[in-house]
């Protein structure tokens, strides 16, 4: 594995306020200074919720494995971006392999302004924590890290694009800074990697439709519509 370590430049934008998970059943809610909102992933993944619920019920062990994989993978990347020393000897071999696959793309990141940063929007009625906002290949981007068992088709990860769009809009709402690129970086257990990039503006309509679907299904149309 490539052990060359990059030192990342951090230019954090400090935002007032924070969020915390609110008690709920079945969905993730966050308490914010502007109210209680569902998580970005809950809403953008709402259309696929039934499919994944059925898959988890049929594959409980695999579901547990991929959830644990994602948590550990994100933690490893976060530590690397923080310029911390990585204890690779105590990492699971699969986790090390995934990190090695994605490292060349991670090394394209610099000038990090946000890392696991809480964001929310009263207008959108959403809240969550963005993986990373930084320059990716020289362009300010919403950056998301994913681990997958195999390569994804673009049409199967449209919810990832909606997530990134939500974070771009929430970041703009909080800071006034426009982020016109997202980069979804995926490491696959079959040894491949994928990079999906796009302009969040192209997915605003899709995000609004997803929010409307969620609110309609849950009887929340009386709330502020985006």
ABEGO torsion letter per residue (X at the ends): XBABBBBBBBBBBBBBEBBBBBBBBGBBBBBBAAEBBBBAAAAAAAAAAAAAAAAAAABAAAAAAAAAAAAAAAAAAAAAAAGBBBBAAABBAAAAAAAAAAAAAAAABBGBABBGBBBBBAAAGBBEBBABBBBBGGBBBBBBBBBBABBBBAAAAAAAAAAAAAAAAAAAAAAGBBBABBBBBBBBAAGBBBBBBBBAAAAAAAAAAAAAAAAAAAGAAABBBX
